[in-house]
Amino acid sequence: MTTPDLTVTVGGLTLANPVLAASGTFGYGLDLDDLCPPERLGGIVTKGLSPEPRAGAPMPRIAETACGMLNAIGLENIGVEAFCREKLPVLRERGVTVIVNVFGASSGQYRDVIERCEAAGGIAGYELNVSCPNVSSGGMEFGHDPALLEELTRLCRDATVKPLWVKLSPNAPDLIATAQAAAAGGADALSLINTLRGMAIDPYRRRPELARTFGGLSGPAVMPVALRMVYEVHRALPGVPLVGLGGIETGLDAVRFMLAGASAVQVGTATFRRPDAMLRIIEELEAYCRETKTSRVASLTGALEEI
Ligand SMILES: Cc1cc2nc3c(=O)[nH]c(=O)nc-3n(C[C@H](O)[C@H](O)[C@H](O)COP(=O)(O)O)c2cc1C
């Protein structure tokens, strides 16, 4: 068999392979350069960027859990200005496909980040992290209120012609309603899932392990939930491209997400355990295609057989 074709198209973007680094777990793409050169990936999703730099939450902000981890980083980031000045030129020169993950405390802040990136140039697309409280509407998370989410997506849609992805929260009360709202607002694709809200307790100190008490659960523990959500959204909105993530550690995990309906996948927590995890996943995906005589990896999307 000839070499399998690993290219995929997702939400207006063609990627050399379907494996992207997930936001917040690969810095700004260059921290692990010697172990995982970013240009070998389908793309990178940056750490969430806000208009101004943020220091993030107090320590401890990470706790290990069974088959996963909890984090409450508090959206620490260098701010969009420093990203465009210090990181973006290197990524651009290296030919890395860069998706900027965007967040803000108001819809205006989201738009601000996009506008400043547009002015800098060289960005392939945007992913909105909607798991943040909207300060101007009383702290309700954007991703929990379909009307708010549609309005935010539309505002960002108007700021760019580049691919716009919306990353859904698994904690929202109605997954399908939020997916529909993001699509109605003009999203080109939906990424799912972000972390699941949880907590860990130290029995001897009799305290929560995280300084902020609650954190986001990620890693293999969340994969069945993430697969179910990708599958449900794909069935409810078959025309909307999806990017699947949550606990992916192997090429077969990536295949599972694609069969459920994802056009591409992201890998987060696995990189903390093995910095070269994504390169291995790409190799394993290719091996799976050879083994199963799949000439185009893109043909796996939504190819799940019903029982
Ligand atoms: C330490 C850490 C930081 C994260 N920061 C962000 C972020 O800034 N923006 C975002 O949309 N998701 C963020 N996430 C969520 C991941 O991108 C991903 O959705 C989640 O971890 C599930 O994938 P995984 O199980 O492969 O890690 C973060 C996750 C971790 C573990």
The ligand as a Tripos MOL2 file, in Angstrom:
@<TRIPOS>MOLECULE
LIG
   31    33     1     0     0
SMALL
NO_CHARGES

@<TRIPOS>ATOM
      1 C1         -2.5770   22.6400   32.5130 C.3       1 LIG1
      2 C2         -3.7080   22.8410   31.5630 C.ar      1 LIG1
      3 C3         -3.9660   24.1160   31.0490 C.ar      1 LIG1
      4 C4         -5.0290   24.3340   30.1440 C.ar      1 LIG1
      5 N1         -5.2430   25.5840   29.6480 N.ar      1 LIG1
      6 C5         -6.2450   25.7730   28.7230 C.ar      1 LIG1
      7 C6         -6.4590   27.0560   28.1190 C.ar      1 LIG1
      8 O1         -5.7480   28.0280   28.3880 O.2       1 LIG1
      9 N2         -7.4870   27.1880   27.2330 N.ar      1 LIG1
     10 C7         -8.2940   26.1150   26.8910 C.ar      1 LIG1
     11 O2         -9.2010   26.2720   26.0630 O.2       1 LIG1
     12 N3         -8.0850   24.8860   27.4190 N.ar      1 LIG1
     13 C8         -7.0940   24.6890   28.3200 C.ar      1 LIG1
     14 N4         -6.8880   23.4430   28.8580 N.ar      1 LIG1
     15 C9         -7.7550   22.3060   28.4440 C.3       1 LIG1
     16 C10        -7.0920   21.4300   27.3920 C.3       1 LIG1
     17 O3         -6.7890   22.1690   26.2250 O.3       1 LIG1
     18 C11        -7.9800   20.2230   27.0330 C.3       1 LIG1
     19 O4         -9.2370   20.6870   26.5900 O.3       1 LIG1
     20 C12        -8.2200   19.2850   28.1990 C.3       1 LIG1
     21 O5         -7.0690   19.1720   29.0010 O.3       1 LIG1
     22 C13        -8.6430   17.8680   27.7260 C.3       1 LIG1
     23 O6         -7.6610   17.2700   26.9080 O.3       1 LIG1
     24 P1         -6.5120   16.2620   27.4990 P.3       1 LIG1
     25 O7         -7.2230   15.2490   28.3400 O.co2     1 LIG1
     26 O8         -5.8400   15.6940   26.2930 O.co2     1 LIG1
     27 O9         -5.6000   17.0980   28.3220 O.co2     1 LIG1
     28 C14        -5.8380   23.2120   29.7610 C.ar      1 LIG1
     29 C15        -5.5640   21.9400   30.2780 C.ar      1 LIG1
     30 C16        -4.5210   21.7430   31.1440 C.ar      1 LIG1
     31 C17        -4.2560   20.3380   31.6670 C.3       1 LIG1
@<TRIPOS>BOND
     1     1     2 1
     2     2     3 ar
     3     2    30 ar
     4     3     4 ar
     5     4     5 ar
     6     4    28 ar
     7     5     6 ar
     8     6     7 ar
     9     6    13 1
    10     7     8 2
    11     7     9 ar
    12     9    10 ar
    13    10    11 2
    14    10    12 ar
    15    12    13 ar
    16    13    14 ar
    17    14    15 1
    18    14    28 ar
    19    15    16 1
    20    16    17 1
    21    16    18 1
    22    18    19 1
    23    18    20 1
    24    20    21 1
    25    20    22 1
    26    22    23 1
    27    23    24 1
    28    24    25 2
    29    24    26 1
    30    24    27 1
    31    28    29 ar
    32    29    30 ar
    33    30    31 1
@<TRIPOS>SUBSTRUCTURE
     1 LIG1         1 GROUP 0 **** ****
